[in-house]
Amino acid sequence: MTRFVVREVFTLPRLNKFVFAGDIVEGAVAAGMTARVWLDGSAFCLLRVESVEYVDRTATGDVMVGLVFREEAEQQSEFYADLCPMGTIIELTDAADAS
């Protein structure tokens, strides 16, 4: 299992995608993995990682890992930004292990 700390959530509106930008705490990430985002202590959403990209903040010299997801509904990125404020840790698994 991989653990990832979210530092920022943003949208790529022309591509209908949104990004969790942050750092890998444990393990490794890859396209096709499934992210588990907790809604509360007993329910969660599953999101499929479409791609993994670097996010460079040249003004600050900051480099983060970006997990890219398809935005399937309007304002989905805002929903996940509220669920995953800075410092939230999410778990990722291979697609076969996501259930």
N, C-alpha and C positions, 0 to 999 in steps of 0.2 A: 504494500500500500504506500502511496505517495502522499505527503502532506505539503500544502502550499499556503503561504500567508498572503492574503490579499492586501495590497497597498492602495489600489485605485481601481475603479470600474469606469470604463468609458465606452462610447458607442462609435461605430464606423457607419454612419447613416447611409451613405451611398452604396455600401456593400451589404446592408442589412445584417450587420454583425456587431457584437459587443465583445469587450476584452476585460478579463481580470488580469491586471498587471500586479506583479509582486515577486516573491522569492520562493524558491523550493526549499523547504525545511528538511525534508527527508525523501529519499528515493529519486526517481527521474520521471519526467513528463514526456508524453508523445501524443501525436494526433491519434484520435480514435479512443482515447481513454475516456472514462466517465467520471465527472465531478459530482460529488454529493454535497448539496447545499442544504443545511438544516433550516427548516422553517420554525421549529420549536424543538423541544426536547425529544419528541417522538415522531415527527414527520419531516420528510426531506424531499427535495427535487433532485432529479438526475439530469445532467447536461452533458452532451457529447462534445468533446474538444475537437474542433475542426482542424485547427493548426496551432502550432507553438511558434511564437515569434519573439524577437528581442524588442524591447521598448527602450529607446535611448532618449534621455532627457539631456540634450547637449548643453543647455544653459546651466544645469547643476552638475553635469558629469555623472548622472545617475543612470544605471542600466538595470532594467528589470526583465523578467520573463513575462511574456504575454500569452495567456490562454485565450484563444479566439473561439467564440461560439456563434451560431446562427441566431439572429433575432427573429423569432417566429411570430411575435405579436408586438404591436406598437407599445412603446414605453417599457418593454421587457428589461432593457438595461437599467432603467431607473428603479424598477422593482428589485433587481439583484444588487444594485448599489445600496439600497436601503437595508437589504438582508445581510450584506457583507461590507460593513464599514471597515476602515483601515484597521488592520491587525487581526481580522477574522481568518481562522485557519480552516481550509476545506480539505477534504480527502479525495484522492483520485485513485481509481482502480482501472485495470484493463477491462474492456467492455464485457468480457465473459464473466468477470467477477463482480459486476455491478449490482446484482440483485439483492 
